[in-house]
């Protein structure tokens, strides 16, 4: 039950979204730091590819989010953090995180029902 493809995918998604939340917070906190380059977290393409290719849950669970520097243009001080972009990304990430939590809750709720025998 806990090592199926959907559970592994949900765990990878939660991990990736949590890392993205941390990176967004770091980006916003460094919005005025000269030379700071915003970070971006990617995991969705690797996760989708793994699921589409039929990889087993153990391989899907090994997918790790990658963090890269944003290639967006910089301001005069060399910083490229855009508050609007970060705010929208934060809202999107939080909504996705809540959706994944609800999906996991649904899986575990079904498991609790089976264990209780009701």
Buried (B, 14 or more C-beta within 10 A) or exposed (E): EEEEBEBBBBBBBBBBBBBBBEBBEBBBEBEEEEEBBBBBBEBBEBBEEBBEEEBEBEEBBEBEBEBEEBEEEBEEEEBBBBEEBBEEBBEEBBEBBEEBEEBBEEBEEEEEEEEEEE
